[in-house]
């Protein structure tokens, strides 16, 4: 047997005992603690010939047939160390983790060519600490799980404590992508292989159209599946399902889209276009092409003026209400693309399905104004003429003659914050604030962040050049 260079560097001894058998001795990592047992996990899942033992409190010894591939697992309490054997492309020869399991994929008689690109990746839902009610998620890489390829169909997975909705995805060009719950893999001992089978891939094709049945090009099309890998009948009646996105694409010039390499559903396909609106179609069984008809969004219109003149390129955006955003089931229901005013100052902004919030108009000079929207309204809300005020000049006089840059961030308590840098004259800092409200102050002095006392200033609407007295708080000597 030829050991990989990485393994040979780690092992204390590797000797030939017989023409068809090899014995390997390794050192137990000090960080693992006192070991309780050592296991040989062959890549084919067959216990067969071979075995391991703890030869001393600090070493282990294993023997196995010539040409073997697999993993030596040393267990110590709730932790284990994995030593790959016969793997030439492993960068890190030993991995210490909370769990480890051999995953063997049944290809259903697939050829070697079918298996050449078979691979496993680990994912978990992106969770927001601010939006605890969200029920639709985007997947992000699960860095707590490591995947080691032992053969075309055998993979050794290790990791730390598992997010209860984390999953692994098994993909190949010749099969439908298979999604497995990471918790199901991690829930058994390392010497019990986890077997799973791949299936023939299916495709979901469809077309996006507007309410007049015309093709919609460049719509964002996303496909979602249940977040929890379980029988959907287990969900309480009337409760909105939790979904995680599997893939996304864009519709072609003829409105068509396709998702390939899928397994059997259920799925939900969502199409969104900034001008033509949104639409959803469930897929229980793949069959006839989908037709997703977009429902046009409600719109808010108006004209932006400043000093009585139309404003070109004023930015118009929808800012969700903070409470509504935090209680959101689907954050996309609160988001739309920004719009800009034209030569005559007029604008038209599409509204999201959840319209609790404000419309913020930001002039080219940064000054802004916010207008609350009615939660319930028709398909068009006309705001009429909207006059942008001049920036609010506010002064902060500091008692410390430090060479600092001072910044104001606000207004606090809303989404869509702005950071304004003050201009300095001696110890007086002048701000051109785009709108009234409560603004947080901080300073940067010589590349270091300093706080200011008081930390916030309250600027009332219509305030006439208010002045505030403050001082820069120097950090403690040990900071």
Secondary structure as a PSIPRED ss2 file (coil, helix, strand):
# PSIPRED VFORMAT (PSIPRED V4.0)

   1 X C   1.000  0.000  0.000
   2 X C   1.000  0.000  0.000
   3 X C   1.000  0.000  0.000
   4 X C   1.000  0.000  0.000
   5 X H   0.000  1.000  0.000
   6 X H   0.000  1.000  0.000
   7 X H   0.000  1.000  0.000
   8 X H   0.000  1.000  0.000
   9 X H   0.000  1.000  0.000
  10 X H   0.000  1.000  0.000
  11 X C   1.000  0.000  0.000
  12 X C   1.000  0.000  0.000
  13 X E   0.000  0.000  1.000
  14 X E   0.000  0.000  1.000
  15 X E   0.000  0.000  1.000
  16 X E   0.000  0.000  1.000
  17 X E   0.000  0.000  1.000
  18 X E   0.000  0.000  1.000
  19 X C   1.000  0.000  0.000
  20 X C   1.000  0.000  0.000
  21 X E   0.000  0.000  1.000
  22 X E   0.000  0.000  1.000
  23 X E   0.000  0.000  1.000
  24 X E   0.000  0.000  1.000
  25 X E   0.000  0.000  1.000
  26 X E   0.000  0.000  1.000
  27 X E   0.000  0.000  1.000
  28 X C   1.000  0.000  0.000
  29 X C   1.000  0.000  0.000
  30 X H   0.000  1.000  0.000
  31 X H   0.000  1.000  0.000
  32 X H   0.000  1.000  0.000
  33 X C   1.000  0.000  0.000
  34 X C   1.000  0.000  0.000
  35 X C   1.000  0.000  0.000
  36 X C   1.000  0.000  0.000
  37 X E   0.000  0.000  1.000
  38 X E   0.000  0.000  1.000
  39 X E   0.000  0.000  1.000
  40 X E   0.000  0.000  1.000
  41 X E   0.000  0.000  1.000
  42 X E   0.000  0.000  1.000
  43 X C   1.000  0.000  0.000
  44 X C   1.000  0.000  0.000
  45 X C   1.000  0.000  0.000
  46 X C   1.000  0.000  0.000
  47 X C   1.000  0.000  0.000
  48 X C   1.000  0.000  0.000
  49 X C   1.000  0.000  0.000
  50 X C   1.000  0.000  0.000
  51 X E   0.000  0.000  1.000
  52 X E   0.000  0.000  1.000
  53 X E   0.000  0.000  1.000
  54 X E   0.000  0.000  1.000
  55 X E   0.000  0.000  1.000
  56 X E   0.000  0.000  1.000
  57 X C   1.000  0.000  0.000
  58 X C   1.000  0.000  0.000
  59 X E   0.000  0.000  1.000
  60 X E   0.000  0.000  1.000
  61 X E   0.000  0.000  1.000
  62 X E   0.000  0.000  1.000
  63 X E   0.000  0.000  1.000
  64 X E   0.000  0.000  1.000
  65 X E   0.000  0.000  1.000
  66 X C   1.000  0.000  0.000
  67 X C   1.000  0.000  0.000
  68 X C   1.000  0.000  0.000
  69 X C   1.000  0.000  0.000
  70 X E   0.000  0.000  1.000
  71 X E   0.000  0.000  1.000
  72 X E   0.000  0.000  1.000
  73 X E   0.000  0.000  1.000
  74 X E   0.000  0.000  1.000
  75 X E   0.000  0.000  1.000
  76 X E   0.000  0.000  1.000
  77 X C   1.000  0.000  0.000
  78 X C   1.000  0.000  0.000
  79 X E   0.000  0.000  1.000
  80 X E   0.000  0.000  1.000
  81 X E   0.000  0.000  1.000
  82 X E   0.000  0.000  1.000
  83 X E   0.000  0.000  1.000
  84 X E   0.000  0.000  1.000
  85 X E   0.000  0.000  1.000
  86 X C   1.000  0.000  0.000
  87 X C   1.000  0.000  0.000
  88 X C   1.000  0.000  0.000
  89 X C   1.000  0.000  0.000
  90 X C   1.000  0.000  0.000
  91 X C   1.000  0.000  0.000
  92 X C   1.000  0.000  0.000
  93 X C   1.000  0.000  0.000
  94 X E   0.000  0.000  1.000
  95 X E   0.000  0.000  1.000
  96 X E   0.000  0.000  1.000
  97 X E   0.000  0.000  1.000
  98 X C   1.000  0.000  0.000
  99 X E   0.000  0.000  1.000
 100 X E   0.000  0.000  1.000
 101 X E   0.000  0.000  1.000
 102 X E   0.000  0.000  1.000
 103 X E   0.000  0.000  1.000
 104 X E   0.000  0.000  1.000
 105 X E   0.000  0.000  1.000
 106 X E   0.000  0.000  1.000
 107 X C   1.000  0.000  0.000
 108 X C   1.000  0.000  0.000
 109 X C   1.000  0.000  0.000
 110 X C   1.000  0.000  0.000
 111 X C   1.000  0.000  0.000
 112 X H   0.000  1.000  0.000
 113 X H   0.000  1.000  0.000
 114 X H   0.000  1.000  0.000
 115 X H   0.000  1.000  0.000
 116 X C   1.000  0.000  0.000
 117 X C   1.000  0.000  0.000
 118 X C   1.000  0.000  0.000
 119 X E   0.000  0.000  1.000
 120 X E   0.000  0.000  1.000
 121 X E   0.000  0.000  1.000
 122 X E   0.000  0.000  1.000
 123 X E   0.000  0.000  1.000
 124 X E   0.000  0.000  1.000
 125 X E   0.000  0.000  1.000
 126 X C   1.000  0.000  0.000
 127 X C   1.000  0.000  0.000
 128 X C   1.000  0.000  0.000
 129 X C   1.000  0.000  0.000
 130 X C   1.000  0.000  0.000
 131 X C   1.000  0.000  0.000
 132 X C   1.000  0.000  0.000
 133 X C   1.000  0.000  0.000
 134 X C   1.000  0.000  0.000
 135 X C   1.000  0.000  0.000
 136 X E   0.000  0.000  1.000
 137 X E   0.000  0.000  1.000
 138 X C   1.000  0.000  0.000
 139 X E   0.000  0.000  1.000
 140 X E   0.000  0.000  1.000
 141 X E   0.000  0.000  1.000
 142 X C   1.000  0.000  0.000
 143 X C   1.000  0.000  0.000
 144 X C   1.000  0.000  0.000
 145 X E   0.000  0.000  1.000
 146 X E   0.000  0.000  1.000
 147 X E   0.000  0.000  1.000
 148 X E   0.000  0.000  1.000
 149 X E   0.000  0.000  1.000
 150 X C   1.000  0.000  0.000
 151 X C   1.000  0.000  0.000
 152 X C   1.000  0.000  0.000
 153 X C   1.000  0.000  0.000
 154 X E   0.000  0.000  1.000
 155 X E   0.000  0.000  1.000
 156 X E   0.000  0.000  1.000
 157 X E   0.000  0.000  1.000
 158 X E   0.000  0.000  1.000
 159 X E   0.000  0.000  1.000
 160 X C   1.000  0.000  0.000
 161 X C   1.000  0.000  0.000
 162 X C   1.000  0.000  0.000
 163 X C   1.000  0.000  0.000
 164 X C   1.000  0.000  0.000
 165 X C   1.000  0.000  0.000
 166 X C   1.000  0.000  0.000
 167 X E   0.000  0.000  1.000
 168 X E   0.000  0.000  1.000
 169 X E   0.000  0.000  1.000
 170 X E   0.000  0.000  1.000
 171 X E   0.000  0.000  1.000
 172 X C   1.000  0.000  0.000
 173 X C   1.000  0.000  0.000
 174 X C   1.000  0.000  0.000
 175 X C   1.000  0.000  0.000
 176 X C   1.000  0.000  0.000
 177 X C   1.000  0.000  0.000
 178 X E   0.000  0.000  1.000
 179 X E   0.000  0.000  1.000
 180 X E   0.000  0.000  1.000
 181 X E   0.000  0.000  1.000
 182 X H   0.000  1.000  0.000
 183 X H   0.000  1.000  0.000
 184 X H   0.000  1.000  0.000
 185 X H   0.000  1.000  0.000
 186 X H   0.000  1.000  0.000
 187 X C   1.000  0.000  0.000
 188 X C   1.000  0.000  0.000
 189 X C   1.000  0.000  0.000
 190 X C   1.000  0.000  0.000
 191 X C   1.000  0.000  0.000
 192 X C   1.000  0.000  0.000
 193 X C   1.000  0.000  0.000
 194 X E   0.000  0.000  1.000
 195 X E   0.000  0.000  1.000
 196 X E   0.000  0.000  1.000
 197 X E   0.000  0.000  1.000
 198 X C   1.000  0.000  0.000
 199 X C   1.000  0.000  0.000
 200 X C   1.000  0.000  0.000
 201 X C   1.000  0.000  0.000
 202 X E   0.000  0.000  1.000
 203 X E   0.000  0.000  1.000
 204 X E   0.000  0.000  1.000
 205 X E   0.000  0.000  1.000
 206 X E   0.000  0.000  1.000
 207 X E   0.000  0.000  1.000
 208 X E   0.000  0.000  1.000
 209 X E   0.000  0.000  1.000
 210 X C   1.000  0.000  0.000
 211 X C   1.000  0.000  0.000
 212 X C   1.000  0.000  0.000
 213 X C   1.000  0.000  0.000
 214 X C   1.000  0.000  0.000
 215 X E   0.000  0.000  1.000
 216 X C   1.000  0.000  0.000
 217 X C   1.000  0.000  0.000
 218 X C   1.000  0.000  0.000
 219 X C   1.000  0.000  0.000
 220 X E   0.000  0.000  1.000
 221 X E   0.000  0.000  1.000
 222 X E   0.000  0.000  1.000
 223 X E   0.000  0.000  1.000
 224 X E   0.000  0.000  1.000
 225 X E   0.000  0.000  1.000
 226 X E   0.000  0.000  1.000
 227 X C   1.000  0.000  0.000
 228 X C   1.000  0.000  0.000
 229 X C   1.000  0.000  0.000
 230 X C   1.000  0.000  0.000
 231 X C   1.000  0.000  0.000
 232 X H   0.000  1.000  0.000
 233 X H   0.000  1.000  0.000
 234 X H   0.000  1.000  0.000
 235 X C   1.000  0.000  0.000
 236 X C   1.000  0.000  0.000
 237 X C   1.000  0.000  0.000
 238 X C   1.000  0.000  0.000
 239 X C   1.000  0.000  0.000
 240 X C   1.000  0.000  0.000
 241 X C   1.000  0.000  0.000
 242 X C   1.000  0.000  0.000
 243 X E   0.000  0.000  1.000
 244 X E   0.000  0.000  1.000
 245 X E   0.000  0.000  1.000
 246 X E   0.000  0.000  1.000
 247 X E   0.000  0.000  1.000
 248 X E   0.000  0.000  1.000
 249 X E   0.000  0.000  1.000
 250 X E   0.000  0.000  1.000
 251 X C   1.000  0.000  0.000
 252 X C   1.000  0.000  0.000
 253 X C   1.000  0.000  0.000
 254 X C   1.000  0.000  0.000
 255 X C   1.000  0.000  0.000
 256 X E   0.000  0.000  1.000
 257 X E   0.000  0.000  1.000
 258 X E   0.000  0.000  1.000
 259 X E   0.000  0.000  1.000
 260 X E   0.000  0.000  1.000
 261 X E   0.000  0.000  1.000
 262 X E   0.000  0.000  1.000
 263 X C   1.000  0.000  0.000
 264 X C   1.000  0.000  0.000
 265 X C   1.000  0.000  0.000
 266 X C   1.000  0.000  0.000
 267 X E   0.000  0.000  1.000
 268 X E   0.000  0.000  1.000
 269 X E   0.000  0.000  1.000
 270 X E   0.000  0.000  1.000
 271 X E   0.000  0.000  1.000
 272 X E   0.000  0.000  1.000
 273 X E   0.000  0.000  1.000
 274 X C   1.000  0.000  0.000
 275 X C   1.000  0.000  0.000
 276 X C   1.000  0.000  0.000
 277 X E   0.000  0.000  1.000
 278 X E   0.000  0.000  1.000
 279 X E   0.000  0.000  1.000
 280 X E   0.000  0.000  1.000
 281 X E   0.000  0.000  1.000
 282 X E   0.000  0.000  1.000
 283 X E   0.000  0.000  1.000
 284 X C   1.000  0.000  0.000
 285 X C   1.000  0.000  0.000
 286 X C   1.000  0.000  0.000
 287 X C   1.000  0.000  0.000
 288 X C   1.000  0.000  0.000
 289 X C   1.000  0.000  0.000
 290 X E   0.000  0.000  1.000
 291 X E   0.000  0.000  1.000
 292 X E   0.000  0.000  1.000
 293 X E   0.000  0.000  1.000
 294 X C   1.000  0.000  0.000
 295 X E   0.000  0.000  1.000
 296 X C   1.000  0.000  0.000
 297 X C   1.000  0.000  0.000
 298 X C   1.000  0.000  0.000
 299 X E   0.000  0.000  1.000
 300 X E   0.000  0.000  1.000
 301 X E   0.000  0.000  1.000
 302 X E   0.000  0.000  1.000
 303 X E   0.000  0.000  1.000
 304 X E   0.000  0.000  1.000
 305 X E   0.000  0.000  1.000
 306 X E   0.000  0.000  1.000
 307 X C   1.000  0.000  0.000
 308 X C   1.000  0.000  0.000
 309 X E   0.000  0.000  1.000
 310 X E   0.000  0.000  1.000
 311 X C   1.000  0.000  0.000
 312 X C   1.000  0.000  0.000
 313 X C   1.000  0.000  0.000
 314 X C   1.000  0.000  0.000
 315 X E   0.000  0.000  1.000
 316 X E   0.000  0.000  1.000
 317 X E   0.000  0.000  1.000
 318 X E   0.000  0.000  1.000
 319 X E   0.000  0.000  1.000
 320 X E   0.000  0.000  1.000
 321 X C   1.000  0.000  0.000
 322 X H   0.000  1.000  0.000
 323 X H   0.000  1.000  0.000
 324 X H   0.000  1.000  0.000
 325 X H   0.000  1.000  0.000
 326 X H   0.000  1.000  0.000
 327 X C   1.000  0.000  0.000
 328 X C   1.000  0.000  0.000
 329 X C   1.000  0.000  0.000
 330 X C   1.000  0.000  0.000
 331 X H   0.000  1.000  0.000
 332 X H   0.000  1.000  0.000
 333 X H   0.000  1.000  0.000
 334 X H   0.000  1.000  0.000
 335 X C   1.000  0.000  0.000
 336 X C   1.000  0.000  0.000
 337 X C   1.000  0.000  0.000
 338 X C   1.000  0.000  0.000
 339 X E   0.000  0.000  1.000
 340 X E   0.000  0.000  1.000
 341 X C   1.000  0.000  0.000
 342 X C   1.000  0.000  0.000
 343 X C   1.000  0.000  0.000
 344 X C   1.000  0.000  0.000
 345 X C   1.000  0.000  0.000
 346 X E   0.000  0.000  1.000
 347 X E   0.000  0.000  1.000
 348 X E   0.000  0.000  1.000
 349 X E   0.000  0.000  1.000
 350 X E   0.000  0.000  1.000
 351 X C   1.000  0.000  0.000
 352 X C   1.000  0.000  0.000
 353 X C   1.000  0.000  0.000
 354 X C   1.000  0.000  0.000
 355 X C   1.000  0.000  0.000
 356 X C   1.000  0.000  0.000
 357 X E   0.000  0.000  1.000
 358 X E   0.000  0.000  1.000
 359 X E   0.000  0.000  1.000
 360 X E   0.000  0.000  1.000
 361 X E   0.000  0.000  1.000
 362 X E   0.000  0.000  1.000
 363 X C   1.000  0.000  0.000
 364 X C   1.000  0.000  0.000
 365 X C   1.000  0.000  0.000
 366 X C   1.000  0.000  0.000
 367 X C   1.000  0.000  0.000
 368 X E   0.000  0.000  1.000
 369 X E   0.000  0.000  1.000
 370 X E   0.000  0.000  1.000
 371 X E   0.000  0.000  1.000
 372 X E   0.000  0.000  1.000
 373 X C   1.000  0.000  0.000
 374 X C   1.000  0.000  0.000
 375 X C   1.000  0.000  0.000
 376 X C   1.000  0.000  0.000
 377 X C   1.000  0.000  0.000
 378 X C   1.000  0.000  0.000
 379 X C   1.000  0.000  0.000
 380 X E   0.000  0.000  1.000
 381 X E   0.000  0.000  1.000
 382 X E   0.000  0.000  1.000
 383 X E   0.000  0.000  1.000
 384 X E   0.000  0.000  1.000
 385 X E   0.000  0.000  1.000
 386 X E   0.000  0.000  1.000
 387 X E   0.000  0.000  1.000
 388 X C   1.000  0.000  0.000
 389 X C   1.000  0.000  0.000
 390 X C   1.000  0.000  0.000
 391 X C   1.000  0.000  0.000
 392 X E   0.000  0.000  1.000
 393 X E   0.000  0.000  1.000
 394 X E   0.000  0.000  1.000
 395 X E   0.000  0.000  1.000
 396 X E   0.000  0.000  1.000
 397 X E   0.000  0.000  1.000
 398 X E   0.000  0.000  1.000
 399 X C   1.000  0.000  0.000
 400 X C   1.000  0.000  0.000
 401 X C   1.000  0.000  0.000
 402 X C   1.000  0.000  0.000
 403 X C   1.000  0.000  0.000
 404 X E   0.000  0.000  1.000
 405 X E   0.000  0.000  1.000
 406 X E   0.000  0.000  1.000
 407 X E   0.000  0.000  1.000
 408 X E   0.000  0.000  1.000
 409 X E   0.000  0.000  1.000
 410 X E   0.000  0.000  1.000
 411 X C   1.000  0.000  0.000
 412 X C   1.000  0.000  0.000
 413 X C   1.000  0.000  0.000
 414 X C   1.000  0.000  0.000
 415 X C   1.000  0.000  0.000
 416 X C   1.000  0.000  0.000
 417 X C   1.000  0.000  0.000
 418 X E   0.000  0.000  1.000
 419 X E   0.000  0.000  1.000
 420 X E   0.000  0.000  1.000
 421 X E   0.000  0.000  1.000
 422 X C   1.000  0.000  0.000
 423 X E   0.000  0.000  1.000
 424 X E   0.000  0.000  1.000
 425 X E   0.000  0.000  1.000
 426 X C   1.000  0.000  0.000
 427 X C   1.000  0.000  0.000
 428 X E   0.000  0.000  1.000
 429 X E   0.000  0.000  1.000
 430 X E   0.000  0.000  1.000
 431 X E   0.000  0.000  1.000
 432 X E   0.000  0.000  1.000
 433 X E   0.000  0.000  1.000
 434 X C   1.000  0.000  0.000
 435 X C   1.000  0.000  0.000
 436 X C   1.000  0.000  0.000
 437 X E   0.000  0.000  1.000
 438 X E   0.000  0.000  1.000
 439 X E   0.000  0.000  1.000
 440 X E   0.000  0.000  1.000
 441 X E   0.000  0.000  1.000
 442 X E   0.000  0.000  1.000
 443 X E   0.000  0.000  1.000
 444 X E   0.000  0.000  1.000
 445 X E   0.000  0.000  1.000
 446 X C   1.000  0.000  0.000
 447 X C   1.000  0.000  0.000
 448 X E   0.000  0.000  1.000
 449 X E   0.000  0.000  1.000
 450 X E   0.000  0.000  1.000
 451 X E   0.000  0.000  1.000
 452 X E   0.000  0.000  1.000
 453 X E   0.000  0.000  1.000
 454 X E   0.000  0.000  1.000
 455 X E   0.000  0.000  1.000
 456 X E   0.000  0.000  1.000
 457 X E   0.000  0.000  1.000
 458 X E   0.000  0.000  1.000
 459 X E   0.000  0.000  1.000
 460 X C   1.000  0.000  0.000
 461 X C   1.000  0.000  0.000
 462 X C   1.000  0.000  0.000
 463 X C   1.000  0.000  0.000
 464 X C   1.000  0.000  0.000
 465 X C   1.000  0.000  0.000
 466 X C   1.000  0.000  0.000
 467 X E   0.000  0.000  1.000
 468 X E   0.000  0.000  1.000
 469 X E   0.000  0.000  1.000
 470 X E   0.000  0.000  1.000
 471 X E   0.000  0.000  1.000
 472 X E   0.000  0.000  1.000
 473 X E   0.000  0.000  1.000
 474 X C   1.000  0.000  0.000
 475 X C   1.000  0.000  0.000
 476 X C   1.000  0.000  0.000
 477 X C   1.000  0.000  0.000
 478 X C   1.000  0.000  0.000
 479 X C   1.000  0.000  0.000
